[in-house]
Amino acid sequence: IIGYAPCELHGVKGGMTNCQNEMKKAVAAGYWNLFSFNPAAKAEGKNPFTLTSKAGDMSKYQEFLANETRYSRLARAFPDRAKELFEKNQEVADARYTHLTKLVDLYK
């Protein structure tokens, strides 16, 4: 299992009591994708690769990053560099989702 699990070091605003909400926000923003692979499904005539999450709401992506201290701290210390890195992060997340949608078709 590969999962997104925020920890204290991520510095989630509102504390670790908001952990599940942070996970939901990660998926909604496109920072994290939900998918599964079950090779046994192929024998049943089903697609073994399932992409559960929808495309992220990229308008909320930067807002998601700003909600974690590890990112907001970088933005305060090095605003120009942070902006560049956060934009690249968003591009990579979008490309990752595109790749996952191609895997759905590949395993059909």
Backbone as XML, in Angstrom:
<?xml version="1.0"?>
<chain id="A" units="angstrom">
  <residue number="1" name="ILE">
    <atom name="N" x="0.853" y="-1.181" z="0.000"/>
    <atom name="CA" x="0.000" y="0.000" z="0.000"/>
    <atom name="C" x="0.889" y="1.230" z="0.000"/>
  </residue>
  <residue number="2" name="ILE">
    <atom name="N" x="0.585" y="2.125" z="-0.885"/>
    <atom name="CA" x="1.264" y="3.418" z="-0.932"/>
    <atom name="C" x="0.193" y="4.447" z="-0.588"/>
  </residue>
  <residue number="3" name="GLY">
    <atom name="N" x="0.444" y="5.237" z="0.421"/>
    <atom name="CA" x="-0.578" y="6.182" z="0.843"/>
    <atom name="C" x="0.000" y="7.529" z="1.223"/>
  </residue>
  <residue number="4" name="TYR">
    <atom name="N" x="-0.850" y="8.517" z="1.242"/>
    <atom name="CA" x="-0.488" y="9.839" z="1.715"/>
    <atom name="C" x="-0.923" y="9.924" z="3.165"/>
  </residue>
  <residue number="5" name="ALA">
    <atom name="N" x="0.016" y="10.100" z="4.057"/>
    <atom name="CA" x="-0.284" y="10.174" z="5.478"/>
    <atom name="C" x="0.476" y="11.346" z="6.082"/>
  </residue>
  <residue number="6" name="PRO">
    <atom name="N" x="-0.196" y="12.465" z="6.253"/>
    <atom name="CA" x="0.483" y="13.618" z="6.835"/>
    <atom name="C" x="0.967" y="13.296" z="8.250"/>
  </residue>
  <residue number="7" name="CYS">
    <atom name="N" x="2.076" y="13.906" z="8.620"/>
    <atom name="CA" x="2.608" y="13.710" z="9.968"/>
    <atom name="C" x="2.851" y="15.072" z="10.597"/>
  </residue>
  <residue number="8" name="GLU">
    <atom name="N" x="3.271" y="15.060" z="11.842"/>
    <atom name="CA" x="3.523" y="16.310" z="12.551"/>
    <atom name="C" x="4.512" y="17.197" z="11.804"/>
  </residue>
  <residue number="9" name="LEU">
    <atom name="N" x="5.499" y="16.598" z="11.172"/>
    <atom name="CA" x="6.519" y="17.375" z="10.488"/>
    <atom name="C" x="5.989" y="18.105" z="9.249"/>
  </residue>
  <residue number="10" name="HIS">
    <atom name="N" x="4.862" y="17.659" z="8.723"/>
    <atom name="CA" x="4.258" y="18.368" z="7.597"/>
    <atom name="C" x="3.701" y="19.711" z="8.059"/>
  </residue>
  <residue number="11" name="GLY">
    <atom name="N" x="3.366" y="19.791" z="9.339"/>
    <atom name="CA" x="2.835" y="21.038" z="9.879"/>
    <atom name="C" x="1.468" y="21.375" z="9.348"/>
  </residue>
  <residue number="12" name="VAL">
    <atom name="N" x="0.569" y="20.423" z="9.387"/>
    <atom name="CA" x="-0.800" y="20.654" z="8.917"/>
    <atom name="C" x="-1.457" y="21.697" z="9.806"/>
  </residue>
  <residue number="13" name="LYS">
    <atom name="N" x="-1.962" y="22.748" z="9.184"/>
    <atom name="CA" x="-2.636" y="23.788" z="9.961"/>
    <atom name="C" x="-3.869" y="23.192" z="10.634"/>
  </residue>
  <residue number="14" name="GLY">
    <atom name="N" x="-4.016" y="23.483" z="11.897"/>
    <atom name="CA" x="-5.129" y="22.917" z="12.657"/>
    <atom name="C" x="-4.713" y="21.660" z="13.404"/>
  </residue>
  <residue number="15" name="GLY">
    <atom name="N" x="-3.487" y="21.204" z="13.167"/>
    <atom name="CA" x="-2.970" y="20.048" z="13.895"/>
    <atom name="C" x="-3.363" y="18.713" z="13.281"/>
  </residue>
  <residue number="16" name="MET">
    <atom name="N" x="-2.895" y="17.670" z="13.929"/>
    <atom name="CA" x="-3.112" y="16.314" z="13.422"/>
    <atom name="C" x="-4.553" y="15.837" z="13.561"/>
  </residue>
  <residue number="17" name="THR">
    <atom name="N" x="-5.375" y="16.568" z="14.272"/>
    <atom name="CA" x="-6.790" y="16.195" z="14.335"/>
    <atom name="C" x="-7.457" y="16.404" z="12.971"/>
  </residue>
  <residue number="18" name="ASN">
    <atom name="N" x="-6.803" y="17.161" z="12.105"/>
    <atom name="CA" x="-7.324" y="17.416" z="10.755"/>
    <atom name="C" x="-6.697" y="16.500" z="9.711"/>
  </residue>
  <residue number="19" name="CYS">
    <atom name="N" x="-6.072" y="15.438" z="10.149"/>
    <atom name="CA" x="-5.333" y="14.550" z="9.255"/>
    <atom name="C" x="-6.202" y="13.996" z="8.119"/>
  </residue>
  <residue number="20" name="GLN">
    <atom name="N" x="-7.372" y="13.476" z="8.457"/>
    <atom name="CA" x="-8.236" y="12.902" z="7.412"/>
    <atom name="C" x="-8.721" y="13.972" z="6.441"/>
  </residue>
  <residue number="21" name="ASN">
    <atom name="N" x="-9.020" y="15.143" z="6.948"/>
    <atom name="CA" x="-9.427" y="16.235" z="6.055"/>
    <atom name="C" x="-8.289" y="16.622" z="5.128"/>
  </residue>
  <residue number="22" name="GLU">
    <atom name="N" x="-7.069" y="16.595" z="5.662"/>
    <atom name="CA" x="-5.893" y="16.924" z="4.842"/>
    <atom name="C" x="-5.720" y="15.895" z="3.726"/>
  </residue>
  <residue number="23" name="MET">
    <atom name="N" x="-5.967" y="14.633" z="4.033"/>
    <atom name="CA" x="-5.876" y="13.589" z="3.013"/>
    <atom name="C" x="-6.923" y="13.809" z="1.916"/>
  </residue>
  <residue number="24" name="LYS">
    <atom name="N" x="-8.135" y="14.158" z="2.316"/>
    <atom name="CA" x="-9.193" y="14.428" z="1.343"/>
    <atom name="C" x="-8.833" y="15.627" z="0.460"/>
  </residue>
  <residue number="25" name="LYS">
    <atom name="N" x="-8.274" y="16.664" z="1.095"/>
    <atom name="CA" x="-7.857" y="17.845" z="0.333"/>
    <atom name="C" x="-6.743" y="17.496" z="-0.648"/>
  </residue>
  <residue number="26" name="ALA">
    <atom name="N" x="-5.837" y="16.616" z="-0.245"/>
    <atom name="CA" x="-4.734" y="16.209" z="-1.128"/>
    <atom name="C" x="-5.279" y="15.547" z="-2.387"/>
  </residue>
  <residue number="27" name="VAL">
    <atom name="N" x="-6.283" y="14.707" z="-2.230"/>
    <atom name="CA" x="-6.884" y="14.024" z="-3.376"/>
    <atom name="C" x="-7.689" y="15.018" z="-4.216"/>
  </residue>
  <residue number="28" name="ALA">
    <atom name="N" x="-8.480" y="15.860" z="-3.567"/>
    <atom name="CA" x="-9.314" y="16.826" z="-4.299"/>
    <atom name="C" x="-8.473" y="17.809" z="-5.107"/>
  </residue>
  <residue number="29" name="ALA">
    <atom name="N" x="-7.318" y="18.180" z="-4.575"/>
    <atom name="CA" x="-6.453" y="19.138" z="-5.266"/>
    <atom name="C" x="-5.613" y="18.485" z="-6.359"/>
  </residue>
  <residue number="30" name="GLY">
    <atom name="N" x="-5.507" y="17.161" z="-6.330"/>
    <atom name="CA" x="-4.684" y="16.471" z="-7.312"/>
    <atom name="C" x="-3.261" y="16.227" z="-6.829"/>
  </residue>
  <residue number="31" name="TYR">
    <atom name="N" x="-3.001" y="16.532" z="-5.556"/>
    <atom name="CA" x="-1.676" y="16.297" z="-4.982"/>
    <atom name="C" x="-1.433" y="14.801" z="-4.816"/>
  </residue>
  <residue number="32" name="TRP">
    <atom name="N" x="-2.494" y="14.068" z="-4.534"/>
    <atom name="CA" x="-2.413" y="12.618" z="-4.337"/>
    <atom name="C" x="-3.531" y="11.963" z="-5.123"/>
  </residue>
  <residue number="33" name="ASN">
    <atom name="N" x="-3.257" y="10.806" z="-5.708"/>
    <atom name="CA" x="-4.270" y="10.093" z="-6.488"/>
    <atom name="C" x="-4.587" y="8.755" z="-5.834"/>
  </residue>
  <residue number="34" name="LEU">
    <atom name="N" x="-5.843" y="8.375" z="-5.942"/>
    <atom name="CA" x="-6.280" y="7.086" z="-5.411"/>
    <atom name="C" x="-6.405" y="6.092" z="-6.558"/>
  </residue>
  <residue number="35" name="PHE">
    <atom name="N" x="-5.681" y="4.981" z="-6.445"/>
    <atom name="CA" x="-5.752" y="3.942" z="-7.459"/>
    <atom name="C" x="-5.419" y="2.609" z="-6.809"/>
  </residue>
  <residue number="36" name="SER">
    <atom name="N" x="-5.775" y="1.544" z="-7.506"/>
    <atom name="CA" x="-5.436" y="0.207" z="-7.002"/>
    <atom name="C" x="-5.104" y="-0.688" z="-8.180"/>
  </residue>
  <residue number="37" name="PHE">
    <atom name="N" x="-4.357" y="-1.730" z="-7.890"/>
    <atom name="CA" x="-3.996" y="-2.709" z="-8.903"/>
    <atom name="C" x="-4.218" y="-4.088" z="-8.306"/>
  </residue>
  <residue number="38" name="ASN">
    <atom name="N" x="-5.106" y="-4.836" z="-8.940"/>
    <atom name="CA" x="-5.422" y="-6.181" z="-8.483"/>
    <atom name="C" x="-5.260" y="-7.136" z="-9.667"/>
  </residue>
  <residue number="39" name="PRO">
    <atom name="N" x="-4.127" y="-7.830" z="-9.754"/>
    <atom name="CA" x="-3.885" y="-8.725" z="-10.888"/>
    <atom name="C" x="-4.945" y="-9.810" z="-11.033"/>
  </residue>
  <residue number="40" name="ALA">
    <atom name="N" x="-5.562" y="-10.221" z="-9.935"/>
    <atom name="CA" x="-6.587" y="-11.269" z="-9.985"/>
    <atom name="C" x="-7.834" y="-10.815" z="-10.745"/>
  </residue>
  <residue number="41" name="ALA">
    <atom name="N" x="-8.066" y="-9.518" z="-10.833"/>
    <atom name="CA" x="-9.247" y="-9.006" z="-11.545"/>
    <atom name="C" x="-9.191" y="-9.334" z="-13.028"/>
  </residue>
  <residue number="42" name="LYS">
    <atom name="N" x="-7.998" y="-9.455" z="-13.583"/>
    <atom name="CA" x="-7.831" y="-9.775" z="-15.009"/>
    <atom name="C" x="-8.478" y="-11.123" z="-15.335"/>
  </residue>
  <residue number="43" name="ALA">
    <atom name="N" x="-8.312" y="-12.100" z="-14.445"/>
    <atom name="CA" x="-8.896" y="-13.428" z="-14.651"/>
    <atom name="C" x="-10.416" y="-13.387" z="-14.643"/>
  </residue>
  <residue number="44" name="GLU">
    <atom name="N" x="-10.981" y="-12.368" z="-13.991"/>
    <atom name="CA" x="-12.439" y="-12.197" z="-13.934"/>
    <atom name="C" x="-12.943" y="-11.318" z="-15.081"/>
  </residue>
  <residue number="45" name="GLY">
    <atom name="N" x="-12.038" y="-10.945" z="-15.978"/>
    <atom name="CA" x="-12.423" y="-10.103" z="-17.111"/>
    <atom name="C" x="-12.537" y="-8.631" z="-16.753"/>
  </residue>
  <residue number="46" name="LYS">
    <atom name="N" x="-11.995" y="-8.254" z="-15.617"/>
    <atom name="CA" x="-12.054" y="-6.860" z="-15.175"/>
    <atom name="C" x="-10.689" y="-6.209" z="-15.340"/>
  </residue>
  <residue number="47" name="ASN">
    <atom name="N" x="-10.706" y="-4.897" z="-15.372"/>
    <atom name="CA" x="-9.468" y="-4.143" z="-15.456"/>
    <atom name="C" x="-8.744" y="-4.233" z="-14.108"/>
  </residue>
  <residue number="48" name="PRO">
    <atom name="N" x="-7.516" y="-4.733" z="-14.096"/>
    <atom name="CA" x="-6.806" y="-4.845" z="-12.828"/>
    <atom name="C" x="-6.358" y="-3.496" z="-12.254"/>
  </residue>
  <residue number="49" name="PHE">
    <atom name="N" x="-6.295" y="-2.474" z="-13.102"/>
    <atom name="CA" x="-5.887" y="-1.145" z="-12.636"/>
    <atom name="C" x="-7.111" y="-0.259" z="-12.539"/>
  </residue>
  <residue number="50" name="THR">
    <atom name="N" x="-7.373" y="0.251" z="-11.352"/>
    <atom name="CA" x="-8.532" y="1.109" z="-11.121"/>
    <atom name="C" x="-8.070" y="2.457" z="-10.602"/>
  </residue>
  <residue number="51" name="LEU">
    <atom name="N" x="-8.465" y="3.503" z="-11.270"/>
    <atom name="CA" x="-8.176" y="4.869" z="-10.836"/>
    <atom name="C" x="-9.453" y="5.414" z="-10.225"/>
  </residue>
  <residue number="52" name="THR">
    <atom name="N" x="-9.441" y="5.582" z="-8.923"/>
    <atom name="CA" x="-10.636" y="5.998" z="-8.190"/>
    <atom name="C" x="-10.791" y="7.511" z="-8.155"/>
  </residue>
  <residue number="53" name="SER">
    <atom name="N" x="-9.691" y="8.222" z="-8.006"/>
    <atom name="CA" x="-9.791" y="9.675" z="-7.881"/>
    <atom name="C" x="-10.046" y="10.328" z="-9.231"/>
  </residue>
  <residue number="54" name="LYS">
    <atom name="N" x="-10.673" y="11.455" z="-9.164"/>
    <atom name="CA" x="-10.933" y="12.272" z="-10.352"/>
    <atom name="C" x="-9.731" y="13.190" z="-10.572"/>
  </residue>
  <residue number="55" name="ALA">
    <atom name="N" x="-9.721" y="13.855" z="-11.697"/>
    <atom name="CA" x="-8.666" y="14.846" z="-11.941"/>
    <atom name="C" x="-8.742" y="15.896" z="-10.843"/>
  </residue>
  <residue number="56" name="GLY">
    <atom name="N" x="-7.596" y="16.321" z="-10.369"/>
    <atom name="CA" x="-7.567" y="17.291" z="-9.281"/>
    <atom name="C" x="-8.063" y="18.654" z="-9.709"/>
  </residue>
  <residue number="57" name="ASP">
    <atom name="N" x="-8.554" y="19.388" z="-8.751"/>
    <atom name="CA" x="-8.968" y="20.768" z="-8.985"/>
    <atom name="C" x="-7.709" y="21.623" z="-8.867"/>
  </residue>
  <residue number="58" name="MET">
    <atom name="N" x="-7.063" y="21.853" z="-9.990"/>
    <atom name="CA" x="-5.786" y="22.535" z="-9.985"/>
    <atom name="C" x="-5.879" y="23.969" z="-9.470"/>
  </residue>
  <residue number="59" name="SER">
    <atom name="N" x="-7.099" y="24.533" z="-9.417"/>
    <atom name="CA" x="-7.235" y="25.875" z="-8.844"/>
    <atom name="C" x="-7.048" y="25.828" z="-7.324"/>
  </residue>
  <residue number="60" name="LYS">
    <atom name="N" x="-7.154" y="24.640" z="-6.733"/>
    <atom name="CA" x="-6.981" y="24.486" z="-5.287"/>
    <atom name="C" x="-5.606" y="23.915" z="-4.927"/>
  </residue>
  <residue number="61" name="TYR">
    <atom name="N" x="-4.807" y="23.631" z="-5.923"/>
    <atom name="CA" x="-3.528" y="22.970" z="-5.677"/>
    <atom name="C" x="-2.603" y="23.823" z="-4.811"/>
  </residue>
  <residue number="62" name="GLN">
    <atom name="N" x="-2.414" y="25.070" z="-5.195"/>
    <atom name="CA" x="-1.523" y="25.954" z="-4.438"/>
    <atom name="C" x="-2.071" y="26.219" z="-3.038"/>
  </residue>
  <residue number="63" name="GLU">
    <atom name="N" x="-3.380" y="26.294" z="-2.917"/>
    <atom name="CA" x="-4.024" y="26.468" z="-1.606"/>
    <atom name="C" x="-3.711" y="25.268" z="-0.708"/>
  </residue>
  <residue number="64" name="PHE">
    <atom name="N" x="-3.732" y="24.076" z="-1.301"/>
    <atom name="CA" x="-3.393" y="22.878" z="-0.534"/>
    <atom name="C" x="-1.959" y="22.962" z="-0.028"/>
  </residue>
  <residue number="65" name="LEU">
    <atom name="N" x="-1.024" y="23.333" z="-0.897"/>
    <atom name="CA" x="0.374" y="23.445" z="-0.486"/>
    <atom name="C" x="0.548" y="24.468" z="0.632"/>
  </residue>
  <residue number="66" name="ALA">
    <atom name="N" x="-0.179" y="25.562" z="0.539"/>
    <atom name="CA" x="-0.049" y="26.634" z="1.537"/>
    <atom name="C" x="-0.573" y="26.213" z="2.904"/>
  </residue>
  <residue number="67" name="ASN">
    <atom name="N" x="-1.351" y="25.140" z="2.960"/>
    <atom name="CA" x="-1.933" y="24.689" z="4.224"/>
    <atom name="C" x="-0.949" y="23.877" z="5.063"/>
  </residue>
  <residue number="68" name="GLU">
    <atom name="N" x="0.208" y="23.551" z="4.502"/>
    <atom name="CA" x="1.187" y="22.779" z="5.254"/>
    <atom name="C" x="2.414" y="23.649" z="5.518"/>
  </residue>
  <residue number="69" name="THR">
    <atom name="N" x="2.852" y="23.643" z="6.762"/>
    <atom name="CA" x="3.967" y="24.489" z="7.184"/>
    <atom name="C" x="5.224" y="24.226" z="6.385"/>
  </residue>
  <residue number="70" name="ARG">
    <atom name="N" x="5.452" y="22.983" z="6.008"/>
    <atom name="CA" x="6.674" y="22.670" z="5.265"/>
    <atom name="C" x="6.744" y="23.443" z="3.952"/>
  </residue>
  <residue number="71" name="TYR">
    <atom name="N" x="5.589" y="23.731" z="3.368"/>
    <atom name="CA" x="5.571" y="24.512" z="2.130"/>
    <atom name="C" x="5.480" y="26.018" z="2.407"/>
  </residue>
  <residue number="72" name="SER">
    <atom name="N" x="4.630" y="26.411" z="3.337"/>
    <atom name="CA" x="4.464" y="27.841" z="3.606"/>
    <atom name="C" x="5.747" y="28.440" z="4.184"/>
  </residue>
  <residue number="73" name="ARG">
    <atom name="N" x="6.502" y="27.642" z="4.907"/>
    <atom name="CA" x="7.782" y="28.101" z="5.459"/>
    <atom name="C" x="8.785" y="28.387" z="4.331"/>
  </residue>
  <residue number="74" name="LEU">
    <atom name="N" x="8.796" y="27.531" z="3.345"/>
    <atom name="CA" x="9.668" y="27.743" z="2.188"/>
    <atom name="C" x="9.268" y="29.013" z="1.443"/>
  </residue>
  <residue number="75" name="ALA">
    <atom name="N" x="7.960" y="29.223" z="1.326"/>
    <atom name="CA" x="7.459" y="30.405" z="0.616"/>
    <atom name="C" x="7.844" y="31.697" z="1.340"/>
  </residue>
  <residue number="76" name="ARG">
    <atom name="N" x="7.862" y="31.648" z="2.661"/>
    <atom name="CA" x="8.260" y="32.842" z="3.415"/>
    <atom name="C" x="9.768" y="33.098" z="3.290"/>
  </residue>
  <residue number="77" name="ALA">
    <atom name="N" x="10.548" y="32.040" z="3.327"/>
    <atom name="CA" x="12.006" y="32.191" z="3.295"/>
    <atom name="C" x="12.544" y="32.505" z="1.896"/>
  </residue>
  <residue number="78" name="PHE">
    <atom name="N" x="11.973" y="31.860" z="0.884"/>
    <atom name="CA" x="12.460" y="32.009" z="-0.493"/>
    <atom name="C" x="11.266" y="32.112" z="-1.441"/>
  </residue>
  <residue number="79" name="PRO">
    <atom name="N" x="10.562" y="33.245" z="-1.416"/>
    <atom name="CA" x="9.312" y="33.353" z="-2.178"/>
    <atom name="C" x="9.434" y="33.075" z="-3.679"/>
  </residue>
  <residue number="80" name="ASP">
    <atom name="N" x="10.474" y="33.590" z="-4.309"/>
    <atom name="CA" x="10.620" y="33.386" z="-5.755"/>
    <atom name="C" x="10.901" y="31.920" z="-6.080"/>
  </residue>
  <residue number="81" name="ARG">
    <atom name="N" x="11.812" y="31.342" z="-5.329"/>
    <atom name="CA" x="12.165" y="29.933" z="-5.553"/>
    <atom name="C" x="10.976" y="29.034" z="-5.243"/>
  </residue>
  <residue number="82" name="ALA">
    <atom name="N" x="10.266" y="29.343" z="-4.165"/>
    <atom name="CA" x="9.097" y="28.546" z="-3.774"/>
    <atom name="C" x="8.035" y="28.588" z="-4.871"/>
  </residue>
  <residue number="83" name="LYS">
    <atom name="N" x="7.790" y="29.773" z="-5.418"/>
    <atom name="CA" x="6.784" y="29.909" z="-6.481"/>
    <atom name="C" x="7.148" y="29.007" z="-7.658"/>
  </residue>
  <residue number="84" name="GLU">
    <atom name="N" x="8.398" y="29.031" z="-8.027"/>
    <atom name="CA" x="8.884" y="28.209" z="-9.141"/>
    <atom name="C" x="8.717" y="26.710" z="-8.827"/>
  </residue>
  <residue number="85" name="LEU">
    <atom name="N" x="9.117" y="26.322" z="-7.639"/>
    <atom name="CA" x="9.012" y="24.904" z="-7.249"/>
    <atom name="C" x="7.564" y="24.447" z="-7.127"/>
  </residue>
  <residue number="86" name="PHE">
    <atom name="N" x="6.709" y="25.299" z="-6.578"/>
    <atom name="CA" x="5.298" y="24.929" z="-6.412"/>
    <atom name="C" x="4.598" y="24.790" z="-7.760"/>
  </residue>
  <residue number="87" name="GLU">
    <atom name="N" x="4.947" y="25.646" z="-8.707"/>
    <atom name="CA" x="4.375" y="25.530" z="-10.051"/>
    <atom name="C" x="4.832" y="24.233" z="-10.715"/>
  </residue>
  <residue number="88" name="LYS">
    <atom name="N" x="6.106" y="23.907" z="-10.542"/>
    <atom name="CA" x="6.640" y="22.651" z="-11.086"/>
    <atom name="C" x="5.959" y="21.463" z="-10.423"/>
  </residue>
  <residue number="89" name="ASN">
    <atom name="N" x="5.748" y="21.536" z="-9.119"/>
    <atom name="CA" x="5.066" y="20.486" z="-8.373"/>
    <atom name="C" x="3.675" y="20.248" z="-8.955"/>
  </residue>
  <residue number="90" name="GLN">
    <atom name="N" x="2.974" y="21.330" z="-9.240"/>
    <atom name="CA" x="1.629" y="21.225" z="-9.803"/>
    <atom name="C" x="1.665" y="20.613" z="-11.201"/>
  </residue>
  <residue number="91" name="GLU">
    <atom name="N" x="2.629" y="21.001" z="-12.010"/>
    <atom name="CA" x="2.765" y="20.428" z="-13.355"/>
    <atom name="C" x="3.013" y="18.924" z="-13.283"/>
  </residue>
  <residue number="92" name="VAL">
    <atom name="N" x="3.875" y="18.514" z="-12.372"/>
    <atom name="CA" x="4.188" y="17.092" z="-12.211"/>
    <atom name="C" x="2.952" y="16.325" z="-11.739"/>
  </residue>
  <residue number="93" name="ALA">
    <atom name="N" x="2.187" y="16.910" z="-10.834"/>
    <atom name="CA" x="0.969" y="16.260" z="-10.348"/>
    <atom name="C" x="-0.032" y="16.068" z="-11.490"/>
  </residue>
  <residue number="94" name="ASP">
    <atom name="N" x="-0.154" y="17.060" z="-12.336"/>
    <atom name="CA" x="-1.064" y="16.972" z="-13.476"/>
    <atom name="C" x="-0.586" y="15.898" z="-14.456"/>
  </residue>
  <residue number="95" name="ALA">
    <atom name="N" x="0.712" y="15.859" z="-14.706"/>
    <atom name="CA" x="1.280" y="14.838" z="-15.597"/>
    <atom name="C" x="1.118" y="13.440" z="-15.012"/>
  </residue>
  <residue number="96" name="ARG">
    <atom name="N" x="1.245" y="13.326" z="-13.702"/>
    <atom name="CA" x="1.079" y="12.020" z="-13.040"/>
    <atom name="C" x="-0.353" y="11.503" z="-13.229"/>
  </residue>
  <residue number="97" name="TYR">
    <atom name="N" x="-1.339" y="12.399" z="-13.086"/>
    <atom name="CA" x="-2.728" y="11.977" z="-13.282"/>
    <atom name="C" x="-2.953" y="11.540" z="-14.729"/>
  </residue>
  <residue number="98" name="THR">
    <atom name="N" x="-2.402" y="12.280" z="-15.660"/>
    <atom name="CA" x="-2.515" y="11.911" z="-17.078"/>
    <atom name="C" x="-1.915" y="10.529" z="-17.308"/>
  </residue>
  <residue number="99" name="HIS">
    <atom name="N" x="-0.769" y="10.270" z="-16.713"/>
    <atom name="CA" x="-0.125" y="8.959" z="-16.827"/>
    <atom name="C" x="-1.018" y="7.861" z="-16.244"/>
  </residue>
  <residue number="100" name="LEU">
    <atom name="N" x="-1.626" y="8.122" z="-15.101"/>
    <atom name="CA" x="-2.497" y="7.119" z="-14.475"/>
    <atom name="C" x="-3.721" y="6.821" z="-15.339"/>
  </residue>
  <residue number="101" name="THR">
    <atom name="N" x="-4.268" y="7.839" z="-15.990"/>
    <atom name="CA" x="-5.418" y="7.592" z="-16.875"/>
    <atom name="C" x="-5.007" y="6.728" z="-18.065"/>
  </residue>
  <residue number="102" name="LYS">
    <atom name="N" x="-3.773" y="6.899" z="-18.521"/>
    <atom name="CA" x="-3.272" y="6.055" z="-19.616"/>
    <atom name="C" x="-3.091" y="4.615" z="-19.155"/>
  </residue>
  <residue number="103" name="LEU">
    <atom name="N" x="-2.713" y="4.432" z="-17.890"/>
    <atom name="CA" x="-2.570" y="3.064" z="-17.362"/>
    <atom name="C" x="-3.908" y="2.343" z="-17.311"/>
  </residue>
  <residue number="104" name="VAL">
    <atom name="N" x="-4.980" y="3.081" z="-17.035"/>
    <atom name="CA" x="-6.316" y="2.467" z="-17.035"/>
    <atom name="C" x="-6.589" y="1.854" z="-18.396"/>
  </residue>
  <residue number="105" name="ASP">
    <atom name="N" x="-6.308" y="2.617" z="-19.450"/>
    <atom name="CA" x="-6.513" y="2.120" z="-20.814"/>
    <atom name="C" x="-5.538" y="0.984" z="-21.168"/>
  </residue>
  <residue number="106" name="LEU">
    <atom name="N" x="-4.327" y="1.096" z="-20.699"/>
    <atom name="CA" x="-3.299" y="0.098" z="-20.998"/>
    <atom name="C" x="-3.694" y="-1.279" z="-20.453"/>
  </residue>
  <residue number="107" name="TYR">
    <atom name="N" x="-4.268" y="-1.320" z="-19.279"/>
    <atom name="CA" x="-4.590" y="-2.595" z="-18.647"/>
    <atom name="C" x="-5.943" y="-3.171" z="-19.027"/>
  </residue>
  <residue number="108" name="LYS">
    <atom name="N" x="-6.699" y="-2.468" z="-19.864"/>
    <atom name="CA" x="-8.022" y="-2.977" z="-20.271"/>
    <atom name="C" x="-7.907" y="-4.314" z="-20.942"/>
  </residue>
</chain>
